[in-house]
């Protein structure tokens, strides 16, 4: 067993070309390169062949070490006739082998890659991207296997209403296929530009994004219904979105500030494209002019040549002017540091926008001779041109650790890298994509994104501290080895199947990234060509890493050693009987017997939750609003396995979690990997709440100066969500639960009168000290202080909680206006909705987040939900993120994704 990166001369025998290999392609123009045809397997018509079924008698109980892993599998990846994970592994392996001449041979090899069966490893040594694992081999002909899409304006007159509408159609098709969507908005002319033909002024690029946002919100909402059909998914992918804008665009200040408005552009991640010229201006304290092409005085040239690439437009002879404010006529010239500080202040306090070093991206691009990049997929790990696509797969690094030696087993890794490259390459021939330009990208460039997860857990298993000199050295050597071996495997695959059609040997080998590969790798590329234009990226793996028995996700450190996750469940175990439930059925301290099952009532803030008191079932709960739930302890993979070996020491230097690391630890880890990643990485730099602002800005400056890091995402503790904490020494370690402060008998309240779509609502917002604590909403007529003449109305009052647990509204002087507020509510729906909002307020949810959620209300609750949103807007504060699925504020920011530690939901899944 090799314990250090071996010589790249040891080629895997399974990647050697067959006797019937076609002639290799060494570059364009030699007549040997041609576009490979799409697979002979029609979309949606693949039939799973059971005749060569793999003999694997493991059950889910044998495979899954944690309940959360099995739940993630069942909710996200199990489909149709899959009864357990081996069925899904086989479905994937068989489908991806369907384009091979020897299907049976490659089915078995791919199955081994996915399952670890027959290898010196556990299950899940390699996990495909979520779209592949969920959709490959199903009958879902319009469900893509591609994780990453970048779209954008195309063709003639890109800044036109016709092309804007065409791009909205492309967005809809991508999201409907369950793909993530990214695009660049700076093709659109700035706010206040004159629109020829009608003489009006454009709302501008940022205002137009609202159209994309609303369309996305509708498409990814789903039905909200459940189905017991095998061919209906339990869960659909909530397609994430990224929008970028160049720092030179006249609307850039509006773009930077856009998400500071509660609920605005909530379906987008946003990043500023920062170029070297701007960073030099910041460094030298120079001015910075906002610019845009002269679309009025060279109309036809603008329509023919403007595509968002400012340098290319000027090179072709186009005029680019300093923008003048339409209202004042003044030139838009700023101090560069003024704009930089605006970006930094926004991301310091609100974690958006992100920063993308666009010149680094294009300088490092292997295909700089054939494409220009100005956008990324939603999490930033794939930098792609317009029409660009990429598919993902990841090695589970914990399965390649030789714990006895404390090092990586490179022999095992080298055996599997060629299989992983081949597996992912075949997706290019098999996947459905909704647009023709995406099909061309699949075939002409054949990008793949081979990454890894479990880095933090693997370093723990090797007893090396994340971000330390030893930890950085291990990961630098690993990434360099992976890059060379992946490129060599792609070269051998090109010898067998042909190079990607846009391969140009001389141009390609001059790429700065390719120049960093070994002499042997570059020689192989020159001799054999290359099957894939790009091969490497580091992606968020929230769901897929949890599926693989919960190691750390992506290249992130271990977040916590363990925590308690409260997850909604479809039903109670057969042995348990539920009592009748209603929001006010029980009081804290009650004991309830239901046909032999004993429940105890616990007060959770404003809710009374029933917890099973029977031995062995105390983790089961019934919530009046969330329904049946179950507490589950989740322990990191490394912690579990080191405990099994008797080697676990939570006080050891190598047992660090995110909260133990400083900013430089994160930056060192990124800098170690970046030179050998040809696309990009999704990595979050977690920053303490008290981290000085000037040092925060310096972090971004240092990242740019590396010349290889392509973007930075930061998360400053406490700015967007509650911070997880806990005592890792405690066996019963839990995510801290907030306890709502006790309600006094009387609370002052604000009285809002809101009209929404013809309905007149009165909204009461009660306050504890200065914080909103509860809400009530009703439409019923009442006394003059509420509904009389304006001069007689009151805008403030008092809400009294009576001994009978009903609430009364009083005037400030103590006169009763409404004896029982809840009896004036028009329906049970209104009562439940206001109770939910009140519960969220009492447990610390930020008002503007609730406003955002209420604005998305649909159906019968829409009217009063929007009415409450209008009332609460007056009391909004900073934005806080909570889980889209369960509403918990126990969320974490990992690799550009918000992940919930309570229910496991990820915005990027």
HELIX and SHEET records of a PDB file:
HELIX    1   1 UNK A   13  UNK A   15  5                                   3    
HELIX    2   2 UNK A   60  UNK A   63  1                                   4    
HELIX    3   3 UNK A   67  UNK A   76  1                                  10    
HELIX    4   4 UNK A   85  UNK A   96  1                                  12    
HELIX    5   5 UNK A  103  UNK A  115  1                                  13    
HELIX    6   6 UNK A  130  UNK A  135  1                                   6    
HELIX    7   7 UNK A  161  UNK A  176  1                                  16    
HELIX    8   8 UNK A  205  UNK A  219  1                                  15    
HELIX    9   9 UNK A  252  UNK A  257  1                                   6    
HELIX   10  10 UNK A  258  UNK A  260  5                                   3    
HELIX   11  11 UNK A  276  UNK A  284  1                                   9    
HELIX   12  12 UNK A  299  UNK A  305  1                                   7    
HELIX   13  13 UNK A  310  UNK A  315  1                                   6    
HELIX   14  14 UNK A  336  UNK A  350  1                                  15    
HELIX   15  15 UNK A  358  UNK A  364  1                                   7    
HELIX   16  16 UNK A  397  UNK A  400  5                                   4    
HELIX   17  17 UNK A  410  UNK A  430  1                                  21    
HELIX   18  18 UNK A  436  UNK A  444  1                                   9    
HELIX   19  19 UNK A  455  UNK A  461  1                                   7    
HELIX   20  20 UNK A  469  UNK A  497  1                                  29    
HELIX   21  21 UNK A  505  UNK A  509  1                                   5    
HELIX   22  22 UNK A  512  UNK A  515  1                                   4    
HELIX   23  23 UNK A  519  UNK A  528  1                                  10    
HELIX   24  24 UNK A  542  UNK A  547  1                                   6    
HELIX   25  25 UNK A  637  UNK A  644  1                                   8    
HELIX   26  26 UNK A  653  UNK A  655  5                                   3    
HELIX   27  27 UNK A  658  UNK A  660  5                                   3    
HELIX   28  28 UNK A  663  UNK A  674  1                                  12    
HELIX   29  29 UNK A  693  UNK A  705  1                                  13    
HELIX   30  30 UNK A  784  UNK A  787  1                                   4    
HELIX   31  31 UNK A  790  UNK A  792  5                                   3    
HELIX   32  32 UNK A  822  UNK A  824  5                                   3    
HELIX   33  33 UNK A  828  UNK A  842  1                                  15    
HELIX   34  34 UNK A  847  UNK A  855  1                                   9    
HELIX   35  35 UNK A  859  UNK A  861  5                                   3    
HELIX   36  36 UNK A  862  UNK A  873  1                                  12    
SHEET    1   A 3 UNK A 126  UNK A 128  0                                        
SHEET    2   A 3 UNK A 392  UNK A 396 -1                                        
SHEET    3   A 3 UNK A 449  UNK A 453  1                                        
SHEET    1   B 8 UNK A 389  UNK A 390  0                                        
SHEET    2   B 8 UNK A 148  UNK A 150 -1                                        
SHEET    3   B 8 UNK A 180  UNK A 184  1                                        
SHEET    4   B 8 UNK A 241  UNK A 246  1                                        
SHEET    5   B 8 UNK A 269  UNK A 274  1                                        
SHEET    6   B 8 UNK A 354  UNK A 357  1                                        
SHEET    7   B 8 UNK A 711  UNK A 716 -1                                        
SHEET    8   B 8 UNK A 684  UNK A 687  1                                        
SHEET    1   C 2 UNK A 287  UNK A 289  0                                        
SHEET    2   C 2 UNK A 333  UNK A 335 -1                                        
SHEET    1   D 2 UNK A 291  UNK A 293  0                                        
SHEET    2   D 2 UNK A 320  UNK A 322 -1                                        
SHEET    1   E 2 UNK A 375  UNK A 376  0                                        
SHEET    2   E 2 UNK A 383  UNK A 384 -1                                        
SHEET    1   F 2 UNK A 401  UNK A 402  0                                        
SHEET    2   F 2 UNK A 407  UNK A 408 -1                                        
SHEET    1   G 6 UNK A 562  UNK A 568  0                                        
SHEET    2   G 6 UNK A 627  UNK A 635 -1                                        
SHEET    3   G 6 UNK A 620  UNK A 623 -1                                        
SHEET    4   G 6 UNK A 607  UNK A 612 -1                                        
SHEET    5   G 6 UNK A 597  UNK A 604 -1                                        
SHEET    6   G 6 UNK A 591  UNK A 594 -1                                        
SHEET    1   H 6 UNK A 771  UNK A 778  0                                        
SHEET    2   H 6 UNK A 759  UNK A 768 -1                                        
SHEET    3   H 6 UNK A 746  UNK A 756 -1                                        
SHEET    4   H 6 UNK A 796  UNK A 801 -1                                        
SHEET    5   H 6 UNK A 807  UNK A 810 -1                                        
SHEET    6   H 6 UNK A 816  UNK A 818 -1                                        
SHEET    1   I 2 UNK A 891  UNK A 894  0                                        
SHEET    2   I 2 UNK A 897  UNK A 900 -1                                        
END                                                                             
